[in-house]
Amino acid sequence: MKNTVVTFAQAKQEQNKLTMLTAYDYSTAKLIDGAGVNAILVGDSLGMVCLGYEDTLSVTMEDMIHHTAAVSRGAKNALVVADLPFLSYHISTSETVRNAGRLVKEGRAQAVKLEGGTAFAEQIEAITRASIPVMAHIGLTPQSVNAFGGFKVQGKTQEAAQKLLDDARAVQRAGAFAVVLECVPGPLAARITQELSIPTIGIGAGAGCDGQVLVYQDMLGMFSELTPKFVRQFAPVGELMQQGFTDYIRAVQDGSFPAQEHGFEMDEQIVATLV
């Protein structure tokens, strides 16, 4: 059955855990969708895990639309959520709504995600007025990595914890249907989850959230440049892939591939007649 924002609301009410993974292409989205995940996030993390950038700041709207469209073609049951990239919702409300609309219209996303709390409540309200569901994202917001001075846990002091709680309340009032909590101490994430009527999706925010999200390359051991503490590797796919590539190279070099069963036959007399 197709997952929607209603699915998320019902899961919160019934205390059923939600699952979300990233995907950036058709074939991966199809596999993740087939596994039964509730939502697929086309994250601007594609800048790091797909395009080789040092952070997410260089990702463009065109990048997001291109990858979101591919994922949408592969996901039949999961809710497809697409990130609004850096500076796509910071300049004006009209531009914010236009960019969110492009992700839905051209990328075929069913919802968009943006980073920031109270400071971006106006943008969330404007997007939801355009009938586009918004997932908020607070805590460690990677687009603000320069302002934070690096990838650091957020909300550890009394002042910072209060700000995160206020941000969570603000995005809910603004109309967000869910909120991602990234790199937030478990007790604070649990408090936010208890207070909100919308579901919280944790990434490095403990087990007290209403759901969890991970970058699929992280949980399959396919991205070694950065290994966050909160990642659990569920299958050593990266190792298996590298071994497969190595075995292929060896087989080609020693002549064992391709073998006869990998080719196509024909009447050799035809070849003999060629001039």
N, C-alpha and C positions, 0 to 999 in steps of 0.2 A: 504494500500500500504506500502511496506517495506521502512522504513526510512534508509537512507544511509548518507555518508558524503556529497553527492550532495544535499540531503534534507536540511542539515545545511547551505550550501552555498546559496541555493535558499531562505531560510528563511531570511538570512541576507540581501540579495538583495531586497526582497519584504517586508522587515520590519514586518515579521510575528514572533511572540514570540515563542520560543522553550521551551519545557518542558522536564525535566529529573528527575527521582526519582531513589533511590537505590533499589536494591533487592538482595537477597542472596540465594534464594531457588526457586524451580520449581513452587510451587503453588502460591507464592506471585508474581513471575514474570508473571505468566499467568493472574492474576487479573489486575496487573498494565498495562500489554500489552493490555488487552481487553478494558481498559479505554481510550486508544488512545494516550499514552505518546509517545513523539518522541524518547526518549532514556532511557535506563536503565543502571545505573552505578552499577557495582559490585565493591563497594568501599572497601578499606582496613579498612573502618569503621566497617566492620564485626568483627574485633578484639574486639571492644568495645560493640557493640549491640548484637552480636551473641555468642562470645566466652568469654566475661566477662573480657577482659584485661583492664588495666587503660588507654591505648593509642593504637595507631596502629602499634607500632614499632615491636611487636612480631609476626606479621602476616607473614606467609611464602608463597613461591611460590606454594607449595602444597595446602595450604589453598585457595589461590586465584583460582587455576585451578579447584579444587573440586567445589567451589561455583559458579564459572563462567559457568562451564559445566551444572550445574543444572539450572541456570537462562536461559542459551541459549536454553535449551530444552523447556522452557515455553514461551519464547518470540519469536513470529513469525513476528511481524511488527516493533517493536522498535529496534533501533540501540543498540547493546550490547557493552558497553565500560567497560573494566576491568582495575583496578588499578595495576600498577607495585608496589609491596611492597618495604618496606625499605631495602636497600642494594642490590636490584635486578638489579639496573641500575647505581650504583655508582662506581663499581670496574673497569670495562673495557667495551669498546664499543662492543667487540664481545660477552661478557656475557649479555650485555643489549639487543642486538638483539636476542640472543638465548632465553632469558626469555620472551621477547615480542612475539616471535614466538611460544613459548609454550602456552601462553594464547590464541593465535589464533588457533593453531593446536590442542591442547588438550582441551582447555576450550571453543573453538568455539566462541570466542569474535570476533567482527568485527572491534574493535579499542581498543587501550590501552591508559591509562592516566598516566602521571608521573608528579611529583611535582618539581618545580624549574623553573627559568627563564634563564637568560643569561648563567649561569654556566652549564646548561644542554642542551644548543643548539646543541652541537655535538651529544649527544645521540638522540635527536629528529631527526636530519638529518639522522643518521645511521638507525634508525627504519623506517623512511619514505622511505629510499632507498631500504629497504627490502619489500616495498609495503604494509606496515602496517600503517594505519592511526593513528595519535597521537593527543590526546587531552592534552593540557598543563594545568598546575594548578599553579597559582601564588597568592601572598597575604599571608594569613595565610595558611601555608602548614603544616598539622599536623605531618608529619614525622620529621619536624624540630622543634618540640615543645620544646625540650631541649635547642636548640640554641636560640629560641625566649624568653625563660624564662616563658613559659606558653602560653595559648590560648589568644592572644591579637590582637586587631585591627591593621592592617598594613597600612602604607602609610600616616600617619597623619602629618608628618613634610615635609618640602620642599624637603629635601634630600631623604627621604624614598619614597615620592610620585614620584620623578624623577626616582628613581631606579625601581619602579613598572612599570612606563611607558616604560622605557628602556627594562625591562624584557618582557613586552607584545610585543614590537616591535621585540625583539630577537626571541621569540618562533614563531612568525608569519614568520619571515625570514627563520627560520629553517624548516618550512614546516608543523607546527601544523594546523589542520583543524578547531580548536576551542580552547578556553582557559577559564578555570574556574577561577573566581575571588572570593576569599573567604575572608570575614571580611575586606573589603575595603570600605572606606567612599564613599557614593553615588556620590558626585561630581567628585571624581577621577575615579571611575568606569565608569561613563558616558563619561568622557573625553577619557578614553582608548577605550571604545566602539565606539565612533565617529571616532577615528583615525584608528582603525583596519579594515581590509577588511574581517577578519574571525569573526565568532560570539563569543560573550562573554556570559558565563553562570555564573550567579551570585548566591552566597550563602552568605547572609549577605552583599551584595554589592549594595543594592538599586534597584529601578525599571528601571534604565537607561540601564541595560544590555539587551542583545538580547534574553536571556532566563533565566530560574531559575532551580535550583536543590535543593532537600531536601532529608535528610535521612527519609525513610518512617516511621520508628518507632517514629521519632520526630514529624512528622506532624499528626500522629495518636495517640499520647499520650501514646506510649508503652514503652518509655525509660525515666525513671525519674531521673537517676543518674546525667544527665547533660541536662539542658534546655537552649540552646543558645537564646539570645535576638532576633535573626533574624527568629526564628521558629514561624510559625502560626499553631495552632492545628486545622485541618480541620474536624476531627471527633474524638470523645472520645472513640476510639476503646479499648485503654488500660483499661479504667473503665469498659466497657462492657465485656471484656474478664475476668477480675477479678470477676465481678458479676456472669458471667456464670460458672466459676470454683467453686465459693462459692455455687451457686444453685445446681450444680452437687453433691458436697460433701454432702449437706443437704439432697438431694433426695435419695442418696444411704443410708445414715444413718437412715432416717426415713422410708425406705422401699417403697417409691413411685416410685423409679426407680431401676431396670427395671419393667415396667408394662407388662400386658399380651400381649399388642400389639407390644412389643419389642422382643418377643421370638418366638419360632417355635414349632408347635404342632406335635404330632405323636400319633399313636394308643397306648393307655396306657396299653392295654392288653399285648403288647410286653414287656413293662417294667415289668409287673407282672410275666411274664414267666422267667425272668432272675434269674439265681442261682449263 
